[in-house]
Amino acid sequence: MFYTQAKSFKPTGLNETTPGYVLFQLACGGAAGATATLVTQPADIIKTRIQLTCQSPATSSLKYAVCSIYQDYGVLGFVQGFVPRMLKRTLMSAISWTIFEQVRTFYTHFTGLN
């Protein structure tokens, strides 16, 4: 979803045969990875807290996890570890989407199929 939105900002005249197109694909993939990380980070923090405090049913609830994160760290607790995770997912997404697009272009060119 984020990758498709990023690709919609493609400059006029840029296509698969243009020399800078691979860089554009890398940038779109990176932007998609960074955006996905920003959106999913709080939920991932809450999920991890629930998994780590599953000794009793009272401490493994969503409400308990959210309240304990907020009490321990404040609002910033929901974005702890954002930078390393964003760097990892940005690079991973940029490389994955670029490889996918290049293989798809190669396949389409040689088979004539979409």
C-alpha positions as protocol buffer text, in pm:
chain_id: "A"
residue {
  index: 1
  type: MET
  ca { x: 0 y: 0 z: 0 }
}
residue {
  index: 2
  type: PHE
  ca { x: 269 y: 252 z: 97 }
}
residue {
  index: 3
  type: TYR
  ca { x: 492 y: 146 z: -192 }
}
residue {
  index: 4
  type: THR
  ca { x: 214 y: 200 z: -446 }
}
residue {
  index: 5
  type: GLN
  ca { x: 144 y: 544 z: -302 }
}
residue {
  index: 6
  type: ALA
  ca { x: 514 y: 637 z: -318 }
}
residue {
  index: 7
  type: LYS
  ca { x: 532 y: 524 z: -681 }
}
residue {
  index: 8
  type: SER
  ca { x: 244 y: 757 z: -768 }
}
residue {
  index: 9
  type: PHE
  ca { x: 484 y: 1052 z: -724 }
}
residue {
  index: 10
  type: LYS
  ca { x: 695 y: 937 z: -1020 }
}
residue {
  index: 11
  type: PRO
  ca { x: 832 y: 1234 z: -1217 }
}
residue {
  index: 12
  type: THR
  ca { x: 716 y: 1278 z: -1575 }
}
residue {
  index: 13
  type: GLY
  ca { x: 944 y: 1105 z: -1824 }
}
residue {
  index: 14
  type: LEU
  ca { x: 1084 y: 854 z: -1575 }
}
residue {
  index: 15
  type: ASN
  ca { x: 1029 y: 491 z: -1679 }
}
residue {
  index: 16
  type: GLU
  ca { x: 1196 y: 148 z: -1666 }
}
residue {
  index: 17
  type: THR
  ca { x: 1449 y: 247 z: -1935 }
}
residue {
  index: 18
  type: THR
  ca { x: 1554 y: 573 z: -1768 }
}
residue {
  index: 19
  type: PRO
  ca { x: 1893 y: 549 z: -1591 }
}
residue {
  index: 20
  type: GLY
  ca { x: 1764 y: 689 z: -1259 }
}
residue {
  index: 21
  type: TYR
  ca { x: 1464 y: 457 z: -1235 }
}
residue {
  index: 22
  type: VAL
  ca { x: 1637 y: 207 z: -1005 }
}
residue {
  index: 23
  type: LEU
  ca { x: 1718 y: 489 z: -762 }
}
residue {
  index: 24
  type: PHE
  ca { x: 1354 y: 595 z: -775 }
}
residue {
  index: 25
  type: GLN
  ca { x: 1249 y: 237 z: -692 }
}
residue {
  index: 26
  type: LEU
  ca { x: 1495 y: 228 z: -401 }
}
residue {
  index: 27
  type: ALA
  ca { x: 1360 y: 559 z: -269 }
}
residue {
  index: 28
  type: CYS
  ca { x: 999 y: 440 z: -298 }
}
residue {
  index: 29
  type: GLY
  ca { x: 1078 y: 115 z: -120 }
}
residue {
  index: 30
  type: GLY
  ca { x: 1266 y: 298 z: 153 }
}
residue {
  index: 31
  type: ALA
  ca { x: 985 y: 548 z: 203 }
}
residue {
  index: 32
  type: ALA
  ca { x: 734 y: 263 z: 222 }
}
residue {
  index: 33
  type: GLY
  ca { x: 943 y: 82 z: 483 }
}
residue {
  index: 34
  type: ALA
  ca { x: 986 y: 394 z: 695 }
}
residue {
  index: 35
  type: THR
  ca { x: 615 y: 474 z: 680 }
}
residue {
  index: 36
  type: ALA
  ca { x: 516 y: 118 z: 769 }
}
residue {
  index: 37
  type: THR
  ca { x: 752 y: 126 z: 1066 }
}
residue {
  index: 38
  type: LEU
  ca { x: 608 y: 455 z: 1189 }
}
residue {
  index: 39
  type: VAL
  ca { x: 255 y: 316 z: 1171 }
}
residue {
  index: 40
  type: THR
  ca { x: 324 y: -25 z: 1327 }
}
residue {
  index: 41
  type: GLN
  ca { x: 582 y: 61 z: 1596 }
}
residue {
  index: 42
  type: PRO
  ca { x: 336 y: 138 z: 1880 }
}
residue {
  index: 43
  type: ALA
  ca { x: 141 y: -184 z: 1821 }
}
residue {
  index: 44
  type: ASP
  ca { x: 465 y: -383 z: 1813 }
}
residue {
  index: 45
  type: ILE
  ca { x: 579 y: -231 z: 2145 }
}
residue {
  index: 46
  type: ILE
  ca { x: 244 y: -321 z: 2305 }
}
residue {
  index: 47
  type: LYS
  ca { x: 256 y: -676 z: 2162 }
}
residue {
  index: 48
  type: THR
  ca { x: 606 y: -729 z: 2298 }
}
residue {
  index: 49
  type: ARG
  ca { x: 505 y: -604 z: 2644 }
}
residue {
  index: 50
  type: ILE
  ca { x: 211 y: -846 z: 2648 }
}
residue {
  index: 51
  type: GLN
  ca { x: 438 y: -1135 z: 2548 }
}
residue {
  index: 52
  type: LEU
  ca { x: 694 y: -1052 z: 2816 }
}
residue {
  index: 53
  type: THR
  ca { x: 441 y: -1015 z: 3100 }
}
residue {
  index: 54
  type: CYS
  ca { x: 229 y: -1322 z: 3041 }
}
residue {
  index: 55
  type: GLN
  ca { x: 277 y: -1472 z: 3389 }
}
residue {
  index: 56
  type: SER
  ca { x: -85 y: -1405 z: 3487 }
}
residue {
  index: 57
  type: PRO
  ca { x: -403 y: -1315 z: 3298 }
}
residue {
  index: 58
  type: ALA
  ca { x: -416 y: -978 z: 3475 }
}
residue {
  index: 59
  type: THR
  ca { x: -77 y: -868 z: 3340 }
}
residue {
  index: 60
  type: SER
  ca { x: -122 y: -999 z: 2988 }
}
residue {
  index: 61
  type: SER
  ca { x: -413 y: -776 z: 2885 }
}
residue {
  index: 62
  type: LEU
  ca { x: -398 y: -500 z: 2627 }
}
residue {
  index: 63
  type: LYS
  ca { x: -511 y: -241 z: 2882 }
}
residue {
  index: 64
  type: TYR
  ca { x: -241 y: -343 z: 3130 }
}
residue {
  index: 65
  type: ALA
  ca { x: 29 y: -331 z: 2862 }
}
residue {
  index: 66
  type: VAL
  ca { x: -70 y: 16 z: 2740 }
}
residue {
  index: 67
  type: CYS
  ca { x: -97 y: 154 z: 3094 }
}
residue {
  index: 68
  type: SER
  ca { x: 231 y: 2 z: 3211 }
}
residue {
  index: 69
  type: ILE
  ca { x: 423 y: 133 z: 2909 }
}
residue {
  index: 70
  type: TYR
  ca { x: 279 y: 480 z: 2965 }
}
residue {
  index: 71
  type: GLN
  ca { x: 353 y: 470 z: 3340 }
}
residue {
  index: 72
  type: ASP
  ca { x: 709 y: 347 z: 3289 }
}
residue {
  index: 73
  type: TYR
  ca { x: 816 y: 561 z: 2992 }
}
residue {
  index: 74
  type: GLY
  ca { x: 543 y: 809 z: 2904 }
}
residue {
  index: 75
  type: VAL
  ca { x: 431 y: 868 z: 2547 }
}
residue {
  index: 76
  type: LEU
  ca { x: 784 y: 811 z: 2418 }
}
residue {
  index: 77
  type: GLY
  ca { x: 762 y: 452 z: 2541 }
}
residue {
  index: 78
  type: PHE
  ca { x: 544 y: 368 z: 2242 }
}
residue {
  index: 79
  type: VAL
  ca { x: 823 y: 458 z: 1999 }
}
residue {
  index: 80
  type: GLN
  ca { x: 1121 y: 307 z: 2181 }
}
residue {
  index: 81
  type: GLY
  ca { x: 1359 y: 140 z: 1940 }
}
residue {
  index: 82
  type: PHE
  ca { x: 1208 y: 322 z: 1643 }
}
residue {
  index: 83
  type: VAL
  ca { x: 1535 y: 430 z: 1481 }
}
residue {
  index: 84
  type: PRO
  ca { x: 1706 y: 87 z: 1460 }
}
residue {
  index: 85
  type: ARG
  ca { x: 1383 y: -78 z: 1346 }
}
residue {
  index: 86
  type: MET
  ca { x: 1320 y: 193 z: 1089 }
}
residue {
  index: 87
  type: LEU
  ca { x: 1673 y: 163 z: 949 }
}
residue {
  index: 88
  type: LYS
  ca { x: 1638 y: -213 z: 919 }
}
residue {
  index: 89
  type: ARG
  ca { x: 1294 y: -204 z: 758 }
}
residue {
  index: 90
  type: THR
  ca { x: 1379 y: 88 z: 530 }
}
residue {
  index: 91
  type: LEU
  ca { x: 1681 y: -91 z: 384 }
}
residue {
  index: 92
  type: MET
  ca { x: 1501 y: -425 z: 368 }
}
residue {
  index: 93
  type: SER
  ca { x: 1198 y: -275 z: 197 }
}
residue {
  index: 94
  type: ALA
  ca { x: 1404 y: -70 z: -49 }
}
residue {
  index: 95
  type: ILE
  ca { x: 1607 y: -371 z: -157 }
}
residue {
  index: 96
  type: SER
  ca { x: 1310 y: -610 z: -171 }
}
residue {
  index: 97
  type: TRP
  ca { x: 1086 y: -382 z: -376 }
}
residue {
  index: 98
  type: THR
  ca { x: 1367 y: -291 z: -615 }
}
residue {
  index: 99
  type: ILE
  ca { x: 1455 y: -656 z: -678 }
}
residue {
  index: 100
  type: PHE
  ca { x: 1087 y: -739 z: -726 }
}
residue {
  index: 101
  type: GLU
  ca { x: 1039 y: -457 z: -978 }
}
residue {
  index: 102
  type: GLN
  ca { x: 1357 y: -543 z: -1169 }
}
residue {
  index: 103
  type: VAL
  ca { x: 1267 y: -913 z: -1193 }
}
residue {
  index: 104
  type: ARG
  ca { x: 914 y: -822 z: -1302 }
}
residue {
  index: 105
  type: THR
  ca { x: 1048 y: -586 z: -1570 }
}
residue {
  index: 106
  type: PHE
  ca { x: 1295 y: -852 z: -1689 }
}
residue {
  index: 107
  type: TYR
  ca { x: 1020 y: -1116 z: -1702 }
}
residue {
  index: 108
  type: THR
  ca { x: 780 y: -884 z: -1886 }
}
residue {
  index: 109
  type: HIS
  ca { x: 1046 y: -783 z: -2137 }
}
residue {
  index: 110
  type: PHE
  ca { x: 1147 y: -1138 z: -2227 }
}
residue {
  index: 111
  type: THR
  ca { x: 808 y: -1308 z: -2217 }
}
residue {
  index: 112
  type: GLY
  ca { x: 581 y: -1028 z: -2329 }
}
residue {
  index: 113
  type: LEU
  ca { x: 343 y: -1118 z: -2046 }
}
residue {
  index: 114
  type: ASN
  ca { x: 233 y: -888 z: -1765 }
}
